Amino acid sequence: MPNCFGSGRVKRRAWACLVAVPLAALGQTSSIPTKAAPGVDWQNQVVRATGSGAPDVNAANPSQARAGAEKAARADALRNLLTQLKGMQITAGNTVGGAMADDEVRAKVESAAKAFRISAKRYYSDMGMEIDVELPIAALTEVFAPAAAAPSGGSSDKKITGLIVDARGLKLAPSLAPRLIDQSGQELYGIGRLSEQARRSSGVAAYATGLEQAKKNLRVGDKPLVVKGAEARGSDVVLGAEERKKLGDGNGQYLVDGRVVIVID
């Protein structure tokens, strides 16, 4: 609480003595933006965090105080976002936080995190503020993609618009770099299959909690191929022989574009 009566020869500016109350509660805005739950949203492929910033009571005017509050809120949001990112699985037992022990990886993750977008702002009467931020999961794909060039195209078969992998019952945990493999362990699909554009925009796969939900996902289009996983090996989904046949040669453009949704419990 600022000292509104000053201390010795220094007095606080009058605006600095305001109590932090949401402006919406005072009727100055129509509503308070809903606060998004922080964490990883695998279905919508974003990571969310919230940051708050207090005004600088030594600022010359309210505008400067609010600008300082937003700067502080952005910095706080970035710190909280990085905390969320560190807990994400790249593959089973391999987290972003663990990978960040490498200074080069840490620098890349921190750089990617700075590209967050502000999804909501909440202003307070004391010139403080709170912001919600979002970062697409795909922003991290390039950080962990193999150095080799990704394929530029696939087959032109237009009958299949995407792939749905039914992994219900396999106790599969979402990850940044899931793979489809056959029973011998041969990779059928993974991060190295993605085009450069897909790495930047979509990532390896989205997740859904039901088959119908997956079919409604625009990512897989209106004619997705559906395959059933036989087992999970870490973050990989194993396809049995019959499901492997459905996938064909695995060179469809839909895989290069990352148009894959994995259904989990």
N, C-alpha and C positions, 0 to 999 in steps of 0.2 A: 504494500500500500504506500503510494507516494506521500511525502510529508507536505501537506497543502499550506502549512504555515511557515515553511522555510526553516532553515537551520543557520543561525548566526546571520551573516550578511547576505546569504544566498537564498533566494526564494524560488519555489517552483512556479512554472508557468501555470495559469489557471486550467488550461485544457488537460494538463498532466494529472489533475486530481479527479478525473472522471472515473467512474466505476465501470468495470468491464461487463457490459450487458449486450447481448446480441441486438443489433439494430432492428432486426425484425420484431423483436419483443417490444420495441418502442414505436412500432408502426411505420418505420422509415423504409422498410422493404416489404414485399408481399408475403414472403415466406423465408424460412431458413433452409438452405440447401441440405438435403439429406446426407448425413455423414456416411460414406461408404465404408464397409468393413475392411480393415487392413488385412493383407495376406495375398496368397497366390490364388487366382481364379483360373484354374486349368480349363474350364469350359469356355470362358470368353478370352482366354489367352492373354491375360494382363496380370501385373503385380501392382497392388495398391498400397498406399501409405498415406499418413496424415502428418502435417507439420504445423506447428504453431509459432507465432512470433509476437513478442511484446513490443510496445512502442518505445522509442528512445525518448525518455523524459527530458533529455537535454537538447532535443531538436528545437529549431527556431520556430517551427509552426506545425500545426496538425498534419499537413501534407507531407512534410519531411518525416514526421513521426511514423506515419502510415507506410511510407516507402521503406523505412528502416524495418518496420514490422514484417513487411512482405519479404524482404531480403532474409531476415532471420527465419521466417516460416519456410522459405525455400531450402535453406541450409538444414533445418530440422527435418524436413520431409526427405531430403536426400539421405541423411543419416538413417532414418527409419526405413527407407526403401532398401538401402544396402543391407540392413538387418534381415529384411524379408528375403532378399536374394540369396544371402549366405546359407539359408536353410533349405534352398531348393536342391533337389536331386538332379545331377547330370545323368548319371546311371546309378544303379543300385549301389548304395554304400559310398558313393562319390558325390559330394556336395559342392556347390559353388564356393562356399566358405572354405572348404578344404583346398580347392584348387587355387584360391586366392593367396595361399601361402607362397606361391610363386609371384614375384614382384611384377612380372610382365602381365600375367593374367589379372592380377589385382588392378593394374592400371587400366586394362581393357574393360574390365567390369565396371569400374568407377566411371570411366568415360562413357560407357553405354548407358549407365544409370542417369547421367546428367541430361539425357535426352527425354526425360519424363515430361508428360504434359499435365497441366493443371486441369482437373475435372470439376472442381468446385471451390468457391471461396466463401468464407463466413467472416463478416466484419463485426467488430465490437466497438462500443461507444467510447472506449478509452484509446482508440486508434490501433488497438491490437487486431490480429487476424489469425485465422486458421485456414489451411488449404488442404485439399485432397489431391493426390497425384496418382497417375497411372503410367506404367511402363509396359509396352508390349513384350511378351515373353520372347518373341522373335528377335528382339534387340540383342539378346544374349546368344542367339544361334551362331552368328558369325564368330563370336569369341571362342566357341568350342568346336567349330567345324574343322575338319582336317584341312591342312594347307593345300592339298592337291585340288586342282580345278574341278568344279562340279560339272556334271554333264549339261549340255546346252539344250537338249531336247530328248524326246522319246518317240514311241510309235504314235501314229496318227489315228489310232482306233478311237472313234467317237462314241462307241457304244457304252463305254464306262466313263463316268464323270468323276469318280472318286472311290475311295476305299474305306469301308467300315470294318474294324477289327473287333469282334465280340470277345472280350477278355473277362466277361463276368465269371465269378467263381474262382478266378485264378489268384486272387489277392495281389493284384498288380498295383504298385504305387506309381503315380504320375512322375514323369521325369522330362528333362530337357531333350534328351537324346535317346528315345526308345528305339528299338529295332524289331523288325520281323526276321526271324530266322527259321530254317527248316530243322528237322530233327537231328541232322548231323552238325548243326551249328553254323551252317553257311548263311551269310547275310542275304536277305531278300530285299530289305528296305531299311534305310537308316539316314543319318544326317549327311553322309557323303553323296547320297543320291540327289539331293536338292539342287536346283538351279540357283544361281547367284541371287536372282530376284526373289525366289521362295525363301532363301535364307534370311533375307532382309524383312520380308513382309509376313510370312506365315509360320515359319518354323517347321519342325518335323511332324507334329501331330497335335490335334486338339483332343480333349477328353469329354466324354458324356457319361451320364449315369443311367441311361436307358437306351434301348435300341431305337425306339420311336423318336426320342430326342436327337439321337445321332442322325437319323434320316432327315430330320428337319433342318439340320445344320447346312447353311449355304455353302460351306467349305467343300462338301462332297457332291454337290450338284443334285440333279433329279434322277440320275441312274447310277447309284453307287453299287459297287460290288461288295458283298458282305461275306466275310470269312470268319470262321470260329477258331479261336486259339485253343491249342491242346494243353499247354502248360505255360507257366512263367518261369523264366530263368533270370533272376534279378529283375532288371527293367525291360528285358527282352520278352517278346511273345513268340512262342514256338507254334508253327503251323504243321499239322499232320500231313501225311501224303496226299490225301484227297483234297484238303483245303489248299495245299501247295499247287495242285493242278489247276484249281480255279484261278489262281493268280497268273497262270501262264508264264511267259518269259520274264514278267516283272519289269518290263521296259515301258510301260504306259506313261503317257505324258502326265497323267494325273498324279503319278508318284514323283516325277520330276518337279511338279508344281506344289508338292506337299499337301495334296488334297486328301488327307487321312484323318479319320476320327477313331479313337480307341474307346470302346465302351467298358467301363469298370463298375464295380459295385458301389 
